[in-house]
Structures are given as C-alpha cells and as structure tokens.
Amino acid sequence: MDSEKCKPFVKSGADDEKHDDNAFNVECKTYKKRWLILALFCMCSACNASHWIQYAIITNIVSRYYNVDSVLVDWTSIIFMATYIPLVFPASWVLQKKGLRVAVIMGAVLLAIGSWIKVFSAHRDRFDVAFTGQTIVSISQMFTLGAPARLAAVWFPHHQVSSATAIGVFGNQIGIAIGFLIPPMIVQESNDNHQIGKQFHMLYLGTAIASTVIFLLILMLFEAAPACPPSIAQKLAVIKKNRADEKSFYTSLKHLICNFDFDLLLTSYGFNIGAFYAYSTLLNQLITAHFPMGNEFAGRVGLTLIIGGVLGSLLWGIVLDKTQIYKGTTVLIYCLSTLGMAAFTYTLQQEWQAMVYVTSAFLGFFMNGYLTVGYEFGAELTYPESEATSSGLLNASGELCGVIAVLVAEIILKRFSALATNISLVIMLLIGLFLCLFIDGKKLKRLEASQQPDRSNSVL
C-alpha cells in the first residue's frame, strides 16, 4: 500500500487533475486512507446541509420572533438553490481544475465564516444578519454538493464507486436530518422572546463550533488524490485528459449538454429533486395546516424522510455496484417515489399521524435514494468527462427546479390548500418519470472502460 512503490499519480503538492503523460506506467492501487477522506468529506457536507432547513422547519417561530413574513423564512431555504444556479459553473471549474482538496477547503472556510456570522444574529432586529450568514453558508455548498461522485471516482476502485458516492450523499442527508430534528428541539414556542433569543444563540453557537472543528480537520488531513489511480477507468480518464489539447472546461460542458440521454436524465433529476426541495421547505406549513402546534411533529416527519433517504442512498449505491443496472434502477425508484408522494398526500389529508411517518419514510427511501443513482448514471452516460461537471449540472438542474417548485408550491398553498400543493408535487414527479423512460440505459461508458484489459499505452 506504500505510494513509493509506484510512479506518482499526482505530482507532489499538485492536485488530482495534474498528472504527467507517464500515467500509463502506474499500477492501479487502493489506499485505506480513502475511508478517512470520505469521512472528512461527509462531516463537512453534513454540517453544511444542517443549515439548509434550519429556519424553514420552525417557520412560525422564526416569523414571529424576527417579525418577518413566512415568505422571507422560506427564502432562507430557497437561497441555497438560488445561489447554486449562477455559481455552479465556477465551482465546478474549481473542483475539476484545482482538485478536491482546494474545493473542499474553500467550502469549509465559507461554512465556518457563515456559521459565525449567524452567532451574532440572535437579536430580534437582526434577521438581515442571519440571512447574510445563511447566504454565505449556501455559497459554501457549491464546493461540496457535487463532489461525492468525483471523490468516489478519484479514490475508490470501480466495484466500490457507487457505494462510495452513496456514502458521500449520506453525509448530506445526515445534515438535513439534523436540520429537521435539532432546531425544533432547541428553539421552542414561547411567549418570552428573551428565552427564544437565548435558544437561537445556543443553536447558532453549536453549529459555528462544529464547522470550525471540521475546517481544521480538513485543513490538516484532507488530500486531493491517492498516489496511484484506484481503477482502470480513472487511469484511462486521466490519460485521455492529458493527451487531449488541454480541453477547456466549457468544451466539457458543451459535450455534456449535447448528450441527449444526459439531457433527459438532467431534466428528470431536476423534477425529482425540485419536488423534494418543495416538500422539505414547506413541510412545517403543510403539517401545521392539519396539526396545529405541530412544529416538533413536522421536524420528526422530516427526520423520518431523511432516515429513509439515508438508507435508500446506501442501499441503491450497493445495488448499482452489484448489478450495474442503471436505467432499470432509475425507473423503479422514480415509480416508487411518485407512489410515496401520493401516499403521503392521502395520509396527511386523512390526518393519520402514524401513517404520515410511514409514508414519509417510504418517500424518502426512494426520492432521496435517487441522488446516488442520478450521480452515478450521469457519470456513466458522460464518461470520460469529469464527474464534477456532470454532478454540477445535475445539481444545477435540481436547484433550478427547486426554486421554481418552492415558489409555485407556496403560491398554491396560500391560495388553495395543502392538498392542492401535494397533488402538484405528485404531477411533477409523474412528468419526471415519463422523461426518464426514454434514456438509453445501454450506454454505460465508464463501466465498459473498467471492464476492458489495461492497455493504457494505446489510449489516445
């Protein structure tokens, strides 16, 4: 396992994209440190994601304490999607050209800065400070949200890539679960605004300390790439990149956008994730429409959604590693996500509290499980283009659809009802399901590269 026994896959001090043309002489190896790298990334991603729904899950308390409209509270969630859309391309460029270490450190720095700004926003007249901190945290996700597939490809062998991507997504899901669970536990309904202010300060301080510790760990221990490539597919991708005429990032984008099957995946992925964002952002309002004073209930329902999603992400990653059936898995997950949304809609309308938990967990298992499948299917359809670019585009599609879905669903909720809102999300998922049926599931380019003999010398 010693890196000294092979030629450097990465030059000393360089990042994961700067390899010499002798890369074909390097043997494929795996390193135990890959699990530490993945764990550090998951910690950073989880800490970031915990901020996303932090305000929206206690919308009624935040709105009353800071004396702001619920629409502004919803924007503390929407801002994560809105900032991603224009910044995803420069962030993907950083991830592709500067490497994992630079990108993840940049994300960790911004996360810590935004978290500490929020510490000073616990007073009732400082919602603008809270929103500023939230915006900086939302920008920090640019450097981590699309990284799981890239990290998995750079550090893990081909038979573990999907599982590693799933674990990377797992970190994000755990963070969202914390965001659903902890704020309603710490910040509770009270007529004493001074007490609520102290609770907000406790919440902010805890997340700030956690983000600082994670930043220091990443700065000391996180590495861009192993000394030797973990798989033939990664080795060939590096050689093809080096022997190309320094293909630009925007050329890579063009290739992806002109890939019809990837475009279908891009759109269907966006509809799925957009529905998830709308559901999560408006969950407090959907629940309290049927269960007054249901803040903690809404938080627990959101938690069951994410727990289901965590299990789904891990399971579907293993399924992909074992079966390599990407389209079939995608269609199955989409069908059951749509069924889960319909079941949640029905049980909420009937106010069956126990079944709301069950249907939310079912929905999360399939809807959130699609994150892993989408990243990996996209990497297969677009190989040898960088996984950072394909993941970035998938996330951009999800964020764009998320902004639109939240805003439209919010209008439907205010003008009509929670039932109409949920039905609109079911329709959204049905459209996404229809689109993914037309993806050609036989074009698995990365899998084909991993299964061929190691003839690196002849690769163009």
Wavefront OBJ file of the C-alpha trace (Angstrom):
o trace
v 0.000 0.000 0.000
v 3.038 2.323 0.011
v 2.935 5.057 -2.588
v 6.717 4.882 -3.004
v 6.345 1.614 -4.944
v 4.675 3.274 -7.928
v 5.070 6.372 -10.026
v 3.168 9.339 -8.570
v -0.386 9.561 -9.803
v -0.258 13.136 -8.552
v 2.902 15.187 -8.503
v 3.987 16.253 -5.049
v 1.916 19.230 -3.983
v -0.287 19.148 -7.080
v -3.971 18.345 -7.253
v -5.871 15.415 -8.695
v -6.072 16.798 -12.229
v -2.356 17.431 -12.904
v -0.802 14.158 -13.986
v 2.159 13.518 -16.236
v 1.944 11.655 -19.531
v 3.649 8.621 -17.984
v 0.479 7.861 -16.035
v 0.005 4.664 -18.068
v 3.050 3.173 -16.257
v 1.310 3.460 -12.898
v -0.395 0.405 -11.437
v -3.912 0.650 -10.064
v -3.989 0.557 -6.267
v -6.330 1.389 -3.418
v -5.458 3.010 -0.107
v -7.048 2.629 3.303
v -6.892 6.389 3.679
v -9.732 6.680 1.183
v -12.151 5.970 4.036
v -10.724 8.821 6.125
v -11.011 11.192 3.165
v -14.607 10.122 2.628
v -15.412 10.511 6.348
v -13.983 14.048 6.455
v -15.970 14.997 3.393
v -19.170 13.574 4.903
v -18.638 15.613 8.079
v -18.237 18.826 6.075
v -21.226 18.070 3.868
v -23.400 17.194 6.881
v -22.512 20.394 8.724
v -23.336 22.439 5.643
v -26.643 20.688 4.958
v -27.806 21.130 8.563
v -28.207 24.864 7.846
v -30.481 24.443 4.829
v -33.779 23.725 6.550
v -32.792 25.233 9.917
v -35.262 28.120 9.705
v -37.977 26.683 7.459
v -38.721 23.781 9.793
v -39.685 26.298 12.523
v -41.215 28.868 10.171
v -43.903 30.038 12.563
v -41.416 30.707 15.404
v -38.867 32.436 13.161
v -41.560 34.568 11.521
v -42.944 35.755 14.862
v -39.601 36.246 16.642
v -37.900 38.200 13.853
v -41.197 39.833 12.796
v -40.850 38.821 9.147
v -43.257 37.252 6.654
v -43.161 33.483 6.168
v -42.076 34.087 2.562
v -38.790 35.535 3.840
v -38.331 32.499 6.067
v -38.858 30.250 3.036
v -36.116 32.223 1.286
v -33.596 31.032 3.902
v -34.069 27.645 2.234
v -34.515 28.890 -1.331
v -31.247 30.852 -1.131
v -29.351 27.548 -1.161
v -30.889 26.792 -4.548
v -30.787 30.344 -5.909
v -27.052 30.842 -5.265
v -26.174 27.431 -6.679
v -27.584 28.132 -10.138
v -25.227 31.015 -11.143
v -22.225 29.777 -9.137
v -22.252 26.086 -10.052
v -20.088 26.606 -13.133
v -17.177 28.435 -11.457
v -17.408 25.994 -8.530
v -17.323 23.002 -10.900
v -14.329 24.589 -12.634
v -12.528 24.816 -9.290
v -13.355 21.186 -8.500
v -12.249 19.955 -11.915
v -9.164 22.137 -12.422
v -7.895 22.767 -8.871
v -8.888 19.471 -7.331
v -10.770 18.090 -4.380
v -8.557 19.499 -1.628
v -8.791 23.111 -2.805
v -12.537 22.863 -3.396
v -13.373 21.209 -0.082
v -11.179 23.626 1.904
v -12.878 26.586 0.215
v -16.250 25.117 1.141
v -15.190 24.534 4.758
v -13.848 28.094 5.124
v -17.058 29.696 3.851
v -19.127 27.363 6.016
v -17.262 28.441 9.153
v -17.492 32.152 8.260
v -21.234 31.979 7.591
v -21.847 29.993 10.775
v -20.047 32.544 12.965
v -21.915 35.452 11.357
v -25.171 33.784 12.392
v -23.969 33.683 16.010
v -24.400 37.476 16.076
v -27.948 37.359 14.681
v -29.866 36.092 17.716
v -31.399 39.516 18.458
v -34.906 40.165 17.134
v -33.835 43.024 14.838
v -31.040 41.072 13.113
v -32.804 38.855 10.610
v -30.715 40.546 7.914
v -27.547 39.341 9.685
v -28.975 35.829 9.929
v -29.824 35.889 6.236
v -26.325 37.128 5.359
v -24.770 34.228 7.258
v -27.216 31.813 5.641
v -26.285 33.135 2.204
v -22.558 32.602 2.815
v -23.247 29.057 4.026
v -25.321 28.460 0.885
v -22.375 29.560 -1.259
v -20.109 27.123 0.585
v -22.218 24.182 -0.613
v -21.034 24.890 -4.180
v -17.792 23.118 -3.355
v -19.269 20.011 -1.720
v -22.708 19.256 -3.146
v -21.405 17.948 -6.475
v -18.253 16.341 -5.095
v -19.362 12.802 -3.989
v -19.173 11.241 -7.457
v -15.817 12.918 -8.136
v -14.331 11.864 -4.808
v -15.550 8.295 -5.311
v -14.016 8.085 -8.799
v -10.667 9.541 -7.686
v -10.226 7.432 -4.527
v -12.238 4.202 -4.935
v -11.993 1.102 -7.186
v -14.745 0.571 -9.734
v -16.588 -2.030 -7.648
v -16.926 0.472 -4.769
v -17.576 3.697 -6.693
v -21.373 3.703 -6.401
v -21.233 2.742 -2.720
v -18.697 5.497 -2.024
v -20.898 8.014 -3.841
v -23.827 6.832 -1.728
v -21.827 7.388 1.466
v -20.869 10.864 0.226
v -24.556 11.622 -0.322
v -25.219 10.054 3.095
v -23.279 12.917 4.711
v -25.549 15.487 3.104
v -28.639 13.544 4.150
v -27.464 13.269 7.754
v -27.001 17.039 7.798
v -30.544 17.606 6.537
v -31.795 15.178 9.206
v -30.016 17.248 11.861
v -31.613 20.361 10.376
v -35.054 18.806 10.721
v -34.510 17.428 14.224
v -32.396 19.861 16.252
v -33.950 23.344 15.655
v -37.444 22.322 16.871
v -35.836 20.709 19.931
v -33.754 23.782 20.860
v -35.960 26.651 19.667
v -39.455 26.122 21.050
v -42.706 28.054 21.169
v -42.703 30.599 23.989
v -44.196 33.964 24.861
v -40.808 35.003 26.253
v -38.833 36.442 23.328
v -35.732 36.755 25.504
v -35.824 32.995 26.076
v -36.255 32.331 22.355
v -33.262 34.600 21.656
v -31.123 32.550 24.032
v -32.260 29.365 22.289
v -31.330 30.767 18.868
v -27.904 31.786 20.209
v -27.349 28.258 21.515
v -28.309 26.795 18.135
v -26.041 29.163 16.201
v -23.061 28.724 18.530
v -23.223 24.942 18.346
v -23.150 24.912 14.540
v -20.340 27.507 14.445
v -18.091 25.471 16.764
v -18.791 22.279 14.788
v -17.962 23.955 11.461
v -14.686 25.339 12.837
v -13.544 21.947 14.117
v -14.382 20.336 10.777
v -12.478 23.031 8.867
v -9.338 22.417 10.949
v -9.557 18.644 10.446
v -9.927 19.052 6.685
v -7.042 21.519 6.522
v -4.747 19.054 8.306
v -5.858 15.696 6.896
v -7.743 16.004 3.611
v -5.818 15.075 0.440
v -6.678 15.700 -3.208
v -5.971 12.231 -4.610
v -4.062 8.997 -3.955
v -0.580 8.406 -5.341
v -1.872 5.772 -7.778
v -5.238 5.528 -9.566
v -7.774 3.174 -7.979
v -9.245 1.825 -11.227
v -8.538 1.370 -14.922
v -11.417 3.731 -15.757
v -9.854 6.509 -13.679
v -6.434 5.794 -15.163
v -7.777 5.978 -18.718
v -9.736 9.149 -17.951
v -6.543 10.840 -16.755
v -4.543 9.714 -19.807
v -7.252 10.832 -22.227
v -7.390 14.190 -20.471
v -3.613 14.644 -20.571
v -3.314 13.689 -24.231
v -6.136 15.971 -25.280
v -5.171 19.503 -26.210
v -5.974 20.813 -22.729
v -9.683 20.676 -23.445
v -11.379 23.594 -21.745
v -13.949 23.306 -19.014
v -16.548 24.891 -21.280
v -15.826 22.351 -24.020
v -16.578 19.661 -21.487
v -19.841 21.426 -20.626
v -20.746 21.544 -24.300
v -20.165 17.809 -24.687
v -22.444 17.083 -21.731
v -25.219 19.415 -22.859
v -25.161 17.895 -26.356
v -25.592 14.393 -24.887
v -29.315 13.691 -25.405
v -29.532 10.871 -22.861
v -27.812 13.017 -20.254
v -30.241 15.858 -21.041
v -33.160 13.550 -20.280
v -31.521 12.489 -17.027
v -30.773 16.128 -16.235
v -34.418 17.125 -16.586
v -35.922 14.128 -14.791
v -33.387 14.508 -11.975
v -34.333 18.163 -11.623
v -38.030 17.336 -11.306
v -37.345 14.748 -8.578
v -35.050 16.961 -6.521
v -37.257 20.005 -7.082
v -40.216 18.137 -5.604
v -38.059 17.102 -2.635
v -36.987 20.714 -2.003
v -40.574 21.983 -2.152
v -41.780 19.237 0.200
v -38.976 19.912 2.705
v -39.172 23.712 2.629
v -42.942 23.834 3.111
v -43.187 20.845 5.458
v -43.785 22.967 8.548
v -46.656 24.777 6.842
v -48.091 21.577 5.329
v -48.077 19.825 8.703
v -49.391 22.729 10.789
v -52.264 23.150 8.314
v -53.536 19.794 9.631
v -51.900 19.606 13.067
v -51.848 22.991 14.886
v -48.783 23.494 17.107
v -47.137 20.728 15.113
v -43.580 22.130 14.982
v -41.889 19.159 16.606
v -44.150 16.767 14.699
v -43.056 18.419 11.441
v -39.417 18.068 12.492
v -39.888 14.370 13.261
v -41.687 13.789 9.963
v -38.789 15.468 8.149
v -36.372 13.310 10.134
v -38.139 10.107 9.074
v -37.983 11.319 5.465
v -34.217 11.729 5.714
v -33.616 8.498 7.628
v -35.462 6.723 4.844
v -33.318 8.640 2.353
v -30.072 7.692 4.109
v -30.987 4.013 3.990
v -32.121 4.358 0.392
v -28.944 6.125 -0.736
v -26.743 3.433 0.801
v -28.845 0.546 -0.474
v -29.179 1.847 -4.022
v -25.449 2.523 -4.159
v -24.791 -1.113 -3.247
v -27.417 -2.263 -5.759
v -25.667 -0.345 -8.547
v -22.257 -1.768 -7.581
v -23.655 -5.305 -7.597
v -25.958 -5.171 -10.637
v -24.754 -2.273 -12.824
v -28.425 -1.857 -13.861
v -28.705 1.917 -14.014
v -31.814 2.653 -16.078
v -33.899 -0.106 -14.502
v -32.972 1.145 -11.029
v -33.753 4.735 -12.031
v -37.214 3.882 -13.368
v -38.044 1.718 -10.328
v -37.009 4.435 -7.881
v -38.948 7.097 -9.781
v -42.123 4.989 -9.855
v -41.980 4.339 -6.123
v -41.101 7.986 -5.348
v -44.270 9.059 -7.148
v -46.288 6.421 -5.288
v -44.752 7.577 -1.996
v -45.699 11.212 -2.622
v -49.255 10.187 -3.432
v -49.450 8.036 -0.275
v -48.102 10.885 1.889
v -50.675 13.238 0.388
v -53.502 10.848 1.246
v -52.408 10.071 4.815
v -51.811 13.752 5.610
v -55.246 14.644 4.262
v -56.767 11.943 6.463
v -54.651 13.179 9.418
v -53.395 9.669 10.194
v -50.416 10.708 12.272
v -48.692 7.316 12.449
v -49.125 6.717 8.712
v -47.704 10.150 7.931
v -44.446 8.898 9.460
v -44.596 5.664 7.470
v -45.332 7.288 4.116
v -42.697 9.977 4.696
v -40.050 7.321 5.375
v -41.171 5.413 2.266
v -40.996 8.585 0.174
v -37.531 9.438 1.469
v -36.210 5.930 0.835
v -36.873 6.264 -2.879
v -36.867 10.023 -3.570
v -33.588 10.704 -1.727
v -32.145 7.398 -2.856
v -32.302 8.829 -6.372
v -29.460 11.229 -5.512
v -26.865 8.447 -5.641
v -28.372 6.815 -8.714
v -28.560 10.130 -10.572
v -24.899 10.979 -9.937
v -23.700 7.535 -10.973
v -25.953 7.220 -14.016
v -24.777 10.658 -15.136
v -21.122 9.626 -14.744
v -21.765 6.507 -16.830
v -23.506 8.418 -19.619
v -20.822 11.129 -19.848
v -17.510 9.275 -19.212
v -14.661 10.290 -19.619
v -15.874 13.803 -18.787
v -15.237 14.804 -15.184
v -17.753 13.574 -12.623
v -17.517 17.029 -11.040
v -19.016 18.583 -14.178
v -21.836 16.074 -14.643
v -22.727 16.215 -10.929
v -22.607 20.005 -11.023
v -25.072 20.129 -13.904
v -27.380 17.631 -12.206
v -27.337 19.716 -9.047
v -27.939 22.914 -11.024
v -30.994 21.300 -12.601
v -32.218 20.233 -9.169
v -31.665 23.682 -7.661
v -33.382 25.476 -10.554
v -36.381 23.164 -10.400
v -36.297 23.523 -6.613
v -36.565 27.315 -6.699
v -39.456 27.164 -9.156
v -41.185 24.324 -7.294
v -40.945 26.040 -3.903
v -42.227 29.371 -5.197
v -45.093 27.802 -7.165
v -45.998 25.392 -4.365
v -46.003 28.264 -1.880
v -48.467 30.190 -4.048
v -50.680 27.106 -4.358
v -50.513 26.562 -0.590
v -51.536 30.136 0.222
v -54.244 30.438 -2.433
v -55.679 26.946 -2.283
v -54.691 24.220 0.204
v -52.068 21.758 1.409
v -53.856 19.066 -0.622
v -53.519 21.041 -3.861
v -49.846 21.652 -3.088
v -49.104 17.962 -2.599
v -51.048 16.997 -5.725
v -48.921 19.437 -7.741
v -45.782 17.670 -6.464
v -47.209 14.290 -7.492
v -47.803 15.647 -11.007
v -44.245 16.977 -11.084
v -42.878 13.513 -10.274
v -45.078 11.896 -12.924
v -43.581 14.184 -15.582
v -40.058 13.304 -14.441
v -40.895 9.591 -14.542
v -42.166 9.912 -18.112
v -38.935 11.595 -19.230
v -36.580 9.053 -17.694
v -38.290 6.229 -19.619
v -36.600 7.455 -22.812
v -32.998 7.374 -21.527
v -30.831 4.798 -23.314
v -29.616 2.643 -20.431
v -27.164 0.660 -22.553
v -24.558 3.430 -22.944
v -22.548 2.731 -19.778
v -19.200 4.126 -20.909
v -17.343 4.091 -17.572
v -18.370 0.505 -16.884
v -17.103 -0.548 -20.299
v -13.754 1.146 -19.616
v -13.409 -0.557 -16.229
v -14.042 -3.989 -17.707
v -11.560 -3.801 -20.561
v -7.925 -5.008 -20.253
v -5.408 -2.451 -19.030
v -3.969 -1.254 -22.354
v -3.199 2.271 -21.299
v -0.298 2.653 -23.725
v -2.628 2.583 -26.711
v -5.178 5.060 -25.381
v -5.460 8.332 -27.282
l 1 2 3 4 5 6 7 8 9 10 11 12 13 14 15 16 17 18 19 20 21 22 23 24 25 26 27 28 29 30 31 32 33 34 35 36 37 38 39 40 41 42 43 44 45 46 47 48 49 50 51 52 53 54 55 56 57 58 59 60 61 62 63 64 65 66 67 68 69 70 71 72 73 74 75 76 77 78 79 80 81 82 83 84 85 86 87 88 89 90 91 92 93 94 95 96 97 98 99 100 101 102 103 104 105 106 107 108 109 110 111 112 113 114 115 116 117 118 119 120 121 122 123 124 125 126 127 128 129 130 131 132 133 134 135 136 137 138 139 140 141 142 143 144 145 146 147 148 149 150 151 152 153 154 155 156 157 158 159 160 161 162 163 164 165 166 167 168 169 170 171 172 173 174 175 176 177 178 179 180 181 182 183 184 185 186 187 188 189 190 191 192 193 194 195 196 197 198 199 200 201 202 203 204 205 206 207 208 209 210 211 212 213 214 215 216 217 218 219 220 221 222 223 224 225 226 227 228 229 230 231 232 233 234 235 236 237 238 239 240 241 242 243 244 245 246 247 248 249 250 251 252 253 254 255 256 257 258 259 260 261 262 263 264 265 266 267 268 269 270 271 272 273 274 275 276 277 278 279 280 281 282 283 284 285 286 287 288 289 290 291 292 293 294 295 296 297 298 299 300 301 302 303 304 305 306 307 308 309 310 311 312 313 314 315 316 317 318 319 320 321 322 323 324 325 326 327 328 329 330 331 332 333 334 335 336 337 338 339 340 341 342 343 344 345 346 347 348 349 350 351 352 353 354 355 356 357 358 359 360 361 362 363 364 365 366 367 368 369 370 371 372 373 374 375 376 377 378 379 380 381 382 383 384 385 386 387 388 389 390 391 392 393 394 395 396 397 398 399 400 401 402 403 404 405 406 407 408 409 410 411 412 413 414 415 416 417 418 419 420 421 422 423 424 425 426 427 428 429 430 431 432 433 434 435 436 437 438 439 440 441 442 443 444 445 446 447 448 449 450 451 452 453 454 455 456 457 458 459 460
